[in-house]
Each structure stands twice: as C-alpha cells, then as structure tokens.
Amino acid sequence: MISTPIKSVDKFIVENVPAKYRHNARNLVEWLPKDGSVKWAENGSISIDGSSIDGNIIDFVKDTMRSRKGSPLRGIRQLIEALQKASVPREFIGNKQYQRFVVSPPEISGNDLAAESKSEADDEKLYHGATWTVKEFVLAIGLLKSSLGLPDTHLSQPLKFVGQILPQPNNSPCNLYKFKKFFNCKGETILTKHYHCPSCTKLCENTCNDVDNDEVVENDDLDMNGDSCDCGEKKDYFIEIPLISQLECLYQRSGFFDQLQKSRSRVNLSNYGDIYDGNISESLKQNNNILSHKNNISFMWYTDGVRIFKSSKYNIWGFALIIFELPYSERYKIQNMLLVALWFGDHKPVPNIFLKPLKKSLKKLYEGVDFYIQDLGEVSTVKRILLCGTADLPAKALFLNMNQYNGKFSCQICYQNGRTVEKRRVYAYDEDIYLRTEESVLENVEQMLEINKPVRGIKGPSIISKICPNFITGSAIDVMHNSFEGVTKKLLEL
C-alpha cells in the first residue's frame, strides 16, 4: 500500500497540471462526486461499485472514452498529454502497484461537442508529415470552387482523385458529403457570401444597404432568395473570411503571442528600423493609447487584383491585413497574413460595398474582443487599430475614391494639379505644394457631395476613411513600382 498523499487527489492533480489544462482537469474531478457509483477513499484511491481500480489512469481514461457513446469531454486529449508530462508522483501515473482514481467524461452539451470537433479538425494534418492542415486544404478548395464558379457536383471526382494520390492513410475529404460536413460541423461560418447588385451598388442581404452614406434602406420589393435585384440586374456576390475567427486561430497557436512581443523594442533611436518606429505608431504607444498595451495590435491593409486568363476580363481581388507587431521575418509568411475578403467577376470591386463586413469586424476589435491566448493560458482582451495601407496606384485610387494617377489632383499625398503637355499629363516640380490631410480630404468630400462633381481629385466618400483613422498620412507609397521596377533608377539618369 502506498503512503497517503498530503493533498486530496482532486486538488493535487489540478494543481500539478499545467495552467492551460487546469480548467479541463477541474471539470473532470468535479464531475466524479456526481456519479453515485464512484466513491472516493480517504487515502485518495477510487472505488467503482465497491471495486478498486488498478492500472494506469491514462489507459483507464482511454478505455472509458472508447466504451462510452459520443465524444469525450472537451480537452481530454490535451489533459492526458498534460498528465503524462506533469510533475505528478509515480504512485499516480505509470506505476501499476498503486491505488487509482478514475476520471470519466460527463454529459456535455452539443455546443461543447461542436467546439471539441472544431478544435481537433483545425489542427488535424492532411496526412502524416504534411505541412497543410485539413482546414487549410478544405479552405483552399472552397476558394477555388467559388472563384471559378464551379457547381457542387463538379467537386466529387477531383476530391476523390486527390484522396487517392495523397499518401495513405490521409484525412482528405474524399467525397462531396465529407467536404460539406467539414463546414457544417464548425459551429460558425468559415466563408460568408455577401450578395450585391452591380447596377445599384447596394448590398442585397436582409436589407438593401446604401453604403455610401451608411444608411440602411428597407426594400420590400427586393427578392432575397432570387437571382436578381429589384432593378432587374442579376445579383453578384463576394466572399468574407471572418477576421475575428482567423485571429482566434492565431492566438491559439503556440508561440504566436510571444512573437508579437519581440518587435516592440526599438534597436536604434536615431533611425527608423521598421514601420513600427514611425511617428503614427509612436504616438499610439504614448499616454495610454491603444498600442501602449502589450495585448493590442495594429494592421496594414493591402489589396490588388489579378486576371485569371489574359483573354478574359474575369479577375479576382483580395483584401489582406498584415500584423505589424510580428517580427519582419514572420510578418509576411502566409500563415500569419489575414486574407479577409475576396471579390471576383468581370468588373472591379466597389470598395464601399466590398469592405462593409470588414468595417463591422474592425469596429468590434477596436472596442475589444476576448481571445484565449495559448501562450498565456488564459482569456485576454485584444484591441486593434488599422494603422496604414498601400496598393499600386490604380488600386489605391479605386479604394480611396480618387482620380487615377494620370488625372488632375491624382496624388494621394499632395495637391499637385499637373498639366497637359503633348497630350500627356505631367507633374512638374513645384515649390509651393500643399500636403493632403485627413481633415482636408473629408472637407473635399463634403464639397463634392454638394456639387456632385469631383473636388481636387476626390470623387466621393471612401470606406477606408471609416476603418483607417490615418487614411491619408498612413497611405504608403508603393515601393515595388516606384523603386524595384526601375522608376528610381530612371530618375537618377535624367
């Protein structure tokens, strides 16, 4: 007989399990007294129906999981791993000569089952040794299906083929049923369709939203289930990949939060080593502003479009966010970038429609959203701010709702008018240049709405001004086209 432990088994095991699994352990030990067939002995052992339990507790838990219907308690697999690694004396783990206690899964709700299923599916690899998870694979197939406009029936054979050519065994959804089931078991929508009318430039969902002035106009004549708007135009749709859900996955990834803290110290105060050292960012770190708290983060937006085929007008536009708090070496890795929206069709996106769902998510994040942070082992509130953004000149003009780069007052930085020389627009050097500011541009918008004509290059309201406080001073110059494609070199030769 082993010596009686100083602490009772339930408290002992909870305190010795790592903090991030402690909640799961507490759920297990609190359930035991509720079962009349389970009795605690004073020395910390367990009897069920009068019979003591011998054998390894972990083996017993696994046997219990196999013998009971339904899924085990949420987090039980992680708890088992934690028990194996925890500093618990051998009389409680691994030695077959001791008196045992048993943990068994209680009855759990459908929400807990869905959450456990979601957690396991998100982390499950496509096959042993694969770099892709099942979630990433299914998401990629879903995006391809949507962008090419493929019907569901056209996925059956490709899914079966991919399942056969991947290393065996694998977790690939080999048929349409499993593919759809993956999305249905999530408890939340991974991809959200937003219908809109390309003619009316309105969202066609529960209401018809006039996104230019943020008013919601009820429209009883709009057939929400039909293919056409009330104006007769066929409805199109774009895809939202919810930002908050993506951030939730990132914070649950081990090491992610620790990486966010690495770039917060400035190496050299006399120069700028990163955009995080800039004036806008520095001002937001002071006086208890949003970036003064270690949990809060800042984003940069980027967008561009690409044609699928040279002979077709059909193109795809993505809208992505980059997290500045990550080290530069990690910032642009695909697993750390946030693709939040996709637009596809034979016409360019309407930004004031395209970014409407993102605006709602960013507003929630600005006010604060609770995430479970794996590296802290606890739930913490995270806030964010959209710090700046960039794109090539045509895309930037489109999203800021300004004249293109070859028009009057087309510069996003200053009020350079330009002039026509031999049928071309040129922008000669001028000493007396006035820079644009957020206030001056918003004033130009009001003037434009009064006369219904562009004012100093501003064609109308931009939703970017609603989601990015520094939408002008934070509008970065496109370094790729201005430096890496020969423009700077050409200027030096003039």
C-alpha positions, 0 to 999 in steps of 0.5 A, a space after each residue: 500500500 502506498 503512503 497517503 498523499 498530503 493533498 486530496 487527489 482532486 486538488 493535487 492533480 489540478 494543481 500539478 497540471 499545467 495552467 492551460 489544462 487546469 480548467 479541463 482537469 477541474 471539470 473532470 474531478 468535479 464531475 466524479 462526486 456526481 456519479 453515485 457509483 464512484 466513491 472516493 477513499 480517504 487515502 485518495 484511491 477510487 472505488 467503482 461499485 465497491 471495486 478498486 481500480 488498478 492500472 494506469 489512469 491514462 489507459 483507464 481514461 482511454 478505455 472509458 472514452 472508447 466504451 462510452 457513446 459520443 465524444 469525450 469531454 472537451 480537452 481530454 486529449 490535451 489533459 492526458 498529454 498534460 498528465 503524462 508530462 506533469 510533475 505528478 508522483 509515480 504512485 499516480 501515473 505509470 506505476 501499476 502497484 498503486 491505488 487509482 482514481 478514475 476520471 470519466 467524461 460527463 454529459 456535455 452539451 452539443 455546443 461543447 461537442 461542436 467546439 471539441 470537433 472544431 478544435 481537433 479538425 483545425 489542427 488535424 494534418 492532411 496526412 502524416 508529415 504534411 505541412 497543410 492542415 485539413 482546414 487549410 486544404 478544405 479552405 483552399 478548395 472552397 476558394 477555388 470552387 467559388 472563384 471559378 464558379 464551379 457547381 457542387 457536383 463538379 467537386 466529387 471526382 477531383 476530391 476523390 482523385 486527390 484522396 487517392 494520390 495523397 499518401 495513405 492513410 490521409 484525412 482528405 475529404 474524399 467525397 462531396 458529403 465529407 467536404 460539406 460536413 467539414 463546414 457544417 460541423 464548425 459551429 460558425 461560418 468559415 466563408 460568408 457570401 455577401 450578395 450585391 447588385 452591380 447596377 445599384 451598388 447596394 448590398 442585397 442581404 436582409 436589407 438593401 444597404 446604401 453604403 455610401 452614406 451608411 444608411 440602411 434602406 428597407 426594400 420590400 420589393 427586393 427578392 432575397 432568395 432570387 437571382 436578381 435585384 429589384 432593378 432587374 440586374 442579376 445579383 453578384 456576390 463576394 466572399 468574407 473570411 471572418 477576421 475575428 475567427 482567423 485571429 482566434 486561430 492565431 492566438 491559439 497557436 503556440 508561440 504566436 503571442 510571444 512573437 508579437 512581443 519581440 518587435 516592440 523594442 526599438 534597436 536604434 533611436 536615431 533611425 527608423 528600423 521598421 514601420 513600427 518606429 514611425 511617428 503614427 505608431 509612436 504616438 499610439 504607444 504614448 499616454 495610454 493609447 491603444 498600442 501602449 498595451 502589450 495585448 493590442 495590435 495594429 494592421 496594414 491593409 493591402 489589396 490588388 487584383 489579378 486576371 485569371 486568363 489574359 483573354 478574359 476580363 474575369 479577375 479576382 481581388 483580395 483584401 489582406 491585413 498584415 500584423 505589424 507587431 510580428 517580427 519582419 521575418 514572420 510578418 509576411 509568411 502566409 500563415 500569419 497574413 489575414 486574407 479577409 475578403 475576396 471579390 471576383 467577376 468581370 468588373 472591379 470591386 466597389 470598395 464601399 460595398 466590398 469592405 462593409 463586413 470588414 468595417 463591422 469586424 474592425 469596429 468590434 476589435 477596436 472596442 475589444 474582443 476576448 481571445 484565449 491566448 495559448 501562450 498565456 493560458 488564459 482569456 485576454 482582451 485584444 484591441 486593434 487599430 488599422 494603422 496604414 495601407 498601400 496598393 499600386 496606384 490604380 488600386 489605391 485610387 479605386 479604394 480611396 475614391 480618387 482620380 487615377 494617377 494620370 488625372 488632375 489632383 491624382 496624388 494621394 499625398 499632395 495637391 499637385 494639379 499637373 498639366 497637359 503637355 503633348 497630350 500627356 499629363 505631367 507633374 512638374 516640380 513645384 515649390 509651393 505644394 500643399 500636403 493632403 490631410 485627413 481633415 482636408 480630404 473629408 472637407 473635399 468630400 463634403 464639397 463634392 457631395 454638394 456639387 456632385 462633381 469631383 473636388 481636387 481629385 476626390 470623387 466621393 466618400 471612401 470606406 477606408 476613411 471609416 476603418 483607417 483613422 490615418 487614411 491619408 498620412 498612413 497611405 504608403 507609397 508603393 515601393 515595388 513600382 516606384 523603386 524595384 521596377 526601375 522608376 528610381 533608377 530612371 530618375 537618377 539618369 535624367 
